[in-house]
Amino acid sequence: MMTADPPITPSVPDSKPLPRRGLGRRPSITREDLIAAAMALLGPNRSVSTLGLREVTREAGIAPNSFYRHFRDIDELAVTLIERAGASLRTVIGQARHRATSGHSVVRSSVEAFFDRLRADDKFLHLLLREGLAGSDAYKHAVDAQLRFFEEELREDLVRLAETTGIPLHAPDLVARAITRLVFAVGASAMDLPPERDAGQIDELTTMVKMIVIGARGISAKASATSRPA
């Protein structure tokens, strides 16, 4: 959707900043340049749905018509940003899970990594959390698709953990969904809270995730016990 261009508040994108432009427009531009320009325009409280095509192309230093060489419309750019946000966060959380040791649980490592990105002014993460709550239906669907990727990766980890420990887990797909939705709900509310409260939130969220896992193990154990012949 195209909207009227709101006043631009300069901000620093997470990706490499675009080079300073002189007078006139840039002779050529890449898809990544447009993504960087859009991210530069987004702030903590600004939805991607408010971006205007002319605003983005002005930030990128190209003529509006050149935009269509890379994206069908502004909505396609917005969905691309959401997809990029999901891939970026999955990489961070995946690395945290693999770095976890026996002395530092996978759950806590993942929760801490999530909060680290939240407080690092990660525009991609803020975009993902914000559009999942207040974006248009199309953007919410795009966020939901990213959450399903998280759920599938977590489900695979939970199945491997159950096989390694020999402790069966009831409905790993539902467990993964419950954990993913819980973490993102807490993250969305944490964006508006002072960082001083992070330690308590990390403790609480870690405990809640463990409760979900322990509960699923309990359901599996109970089902196994009742199915045994007397």
C-alpha positions in Angstrom: 0.0 0.0 0.0 1.3 3.5 -0.7 0.8 6.2 1.9 1.5 9.9 2.1 5.2 10.5 3.1 5.3 11.3 6.8 8.2 13.5 8.2 11.4 11.6 8.1 13.2 11.1 11.4 16.8 10.1 10.6 18.0 6.9 12.3 20.8 4.5 11.9 20.1 1.2 10.1 21.5 -2.0 11.4 23.0 -2.8 8.1 25.8 -0.9 6.5 24.7 2.8 6.0 24.2 4.0 2.5 27.0 6.2 1.2 26.5 10.0 1.3 24.8 11.2 -1.8 25.8 14.2 -3.7 23.5 16.3 -5.8 21.3 14.3 -8.2 20.3 10.7 -8.1 22.4 7.6 -8.0 23.0 5.9 -11.4 22.3 2.4 -10.1 21.1 0.8 -6.9 20.6 -2.8 -5.6 17.8 -4.5 -3.8 19.9 -4.4 -0.6 20.2 -0.6 -0.9 16.4 -0.3 -0.9 16.2 -2.6 2.1 18.8 -0.5 3.9 16.9 2.7 3.0 13.7 1.4 4.4 15.3 0.2 7.6 16.9 3.7 8.0 13.4 5.2 8.0 11.9 2.9 10.6 12.0 3.9 14.2 11.1 2.2 17.5 7.4 3.2 17.2 7.0 3.3 13.4 5.2 0.6 11.5 6.4 -0.6 8.2 2.9 0.0 6.9 3.6 3.8 7.1 6.4 3.7 4.6 5.8 5.4 1.3 7.4 4.4 -2.0 8.6 8.0 -2.7 9.9 8.3 0.8 12.0 5.1 0.4 13.3 6.0 -3.0 14.2 9.5 -1.9 16.2 8.0 1.0 17.9 5.6 -1.4 18.6 8.4 -3.9 16.8 7.0 -6.9 13.8 7.9 -9.1 10.6 6.3 -8.0 10.2 4.3 -11.2 13.6 2.6 -10.5 12.0 1.0 -7.4 10.0 -1.4 -9.6 13.1 -3.0 -11.0 13.5 -4.6 -7.6 10.1 -4.8 -5.9 6.6 -5.1 -7.3 5.3 -2.6 -4.8 5.9 -1.2 -1.3 4.0 -4.2 0.2 6.5 -6.6 -1.3 9.4 -4.6 0.2 7.6 -4.7 3.6 7.2 -8.5 3.5 10.8 -8.8 2.5 11.8 -6.8 5.6 9.7 -9.1 7.8 11.3 -12.2 6.2 14.8 -10.8 6.7 13.9 -10.0 10.3 12.8 -13.6 10.9 15.9 -15.1 9.3 18.2 -12.8 11.2 16.7 -13.7 14.6 16.6 -17.4 13.8 20.4 -17.2 13.2 21.0 -15.5 16.5 18.8 -17.9 18.5 20.2 -20.9 16.7 23.8 -19.9 17.5 22.8 -19.4 21.2 21.3 -22.9 21.3 24.5 -24.4 19.9 26.7 -22.5 22.3 24.9 -23.7 25.3 26.7 -25.9 27.7 25.6 -28.2 30.5 26.3 -25.5 33.0 24.2 -22.9 31.1 20.9 -24.3 29.8 19.7 -24.1 26.2 16.5 -22.4 27.4 18.3 -19.7 29.3 20.9 -19.1 26.6 18.1 -18.7 24.0 16.1 -16.3 26.2 19.2 -14.2 27.0 20.1 -14.0 23.3 16.6 -12.9 22.5 16.8 -10.1 25.1 20.3 -9.1 23.9 18.9 -8.5 20.5 16.0 -6.6 21.9 18.2 -4.2 23.8 20.8 -3.9 21.0 18.3 -1.7 19.1 17.9 -4.6 16.6 15.4 -3.0 14.1 14.8 -6.3 12.5 13.6 -7.8 15.8 11.5 -4.7 16.7 9.9 -4.9 13.2 9.0 -8.6 13.7 7.5 -8.0 17.2 5.6 -4.8 16.2 4.1 -6.0 12.9 2.9 -9.2 14.6 0.7 -7.1 16.8 -0.2 -3.9 15.0 0.5 -4.5 11.3 -1.9 -5.1 8.5 -3.3 -8.5 7.8 -0.8 -9.2 5.1 2.1 -8.2 7.4 0.6 -10.3 10.3 0.5 -13.3 7.9 4.1 -12.7 7.0 5.1 -12.5 10.7 3.1 -15.7 11.4 5.0 -17.5 8.6 8.3 -16.5 10.3 7.0 -17.8 13.7 6.1 -21.1 12.1 9.8 -21.4 10.9 10.8 -20.8 14.5 8.4 -23.4 15.7 9.6 -26.1 13.3 13.3 -25.5 14.2 12.4 -25.7 17.9 10.3 -28.8 17.4 13.2 -30.5 15.7 15.4 -29.6 18.7 12.9 -30.8 21.2 12.6 -34.2 19.4 16.4 -34.6 19.4 16.5 -33.7 23.1 13.9 -36.3 23.9 15.8 -38.9 22.0 19.1 -38.0 23.6 17.7 -37.9 27.2 15.3 -40.8 26.8 12.5 -38.7 28.2 9.5 -38.7 25.9 7.8 -35.4 25.2 4.1 -35.1 24.5 3.1 -33.3 21.3 6.5 -31.6 20.5 4.8 -29.5 17.8 2.4 -28.0 20.4 5.2 -27.5 22.8 7.2 -25.6 20.2 4.2 -23.5 19.3 3.5 -22.7 23.0 7.1 -21.7 23.7 7.5 -19.6 20.5 4.3 -17.6 21.0 5.1 -17.1 24.7 8.6 -15.7 24.0 7.3 -13.3 21.3 4.4 -12.1 23.5 6.8 -11.4 26.3 9.2 -9.7 23.9 6.5 -7.4 22.5 5.7 -6.2 26.0 9.3 -5.9 27.0 10.1 -3.4 24.3 8.2 -0.8 26.3 9.8 -1.6 29.6 13.1 -0.3 31.0 16.1 -2.5 30.5 16.5 -2.6 34.3 13.7 -5.1 34.4 15.3 -7.5 31.9 17.0 -9.7 34.5 13.7 -10.5 36.2 11.9 -11.0 32.9 14.6 -13.4 31.7 14.3 -15.4 34.9 10.5 -15.6 34.7 10.5 -16.4 31.0 13.1 -19.1 31.4 11.0 -20.7 34.2 7.8 -20.5 32.2 9.5 -22.2 29.2 10.8 -25.0 31.5 7.4 -25.4 33.0 5.9 -26.0 29.5 8.6 -28.7 28.8 8.2 -30.4 32.2 4.4 -30.4 31.8 4.7 -32.0 28.4 7.0 -34.7 29.8 4.5 -35.3 32.6 1.6 -35.8 30.2 3.7 -38.2 28.2 4.7 -40.2 31.3 1.1 -40.3 32.5 -0.2 -41.5 29.1 2.5 -44.2 29.1 1.6 -45.4 32.6 -2.1 -45.6 31.9 -1.5 -47.6 28.7 0.5 -50.3 30.4 -1.4 -53.6 31.0 -2.3 -54.2 34.7 
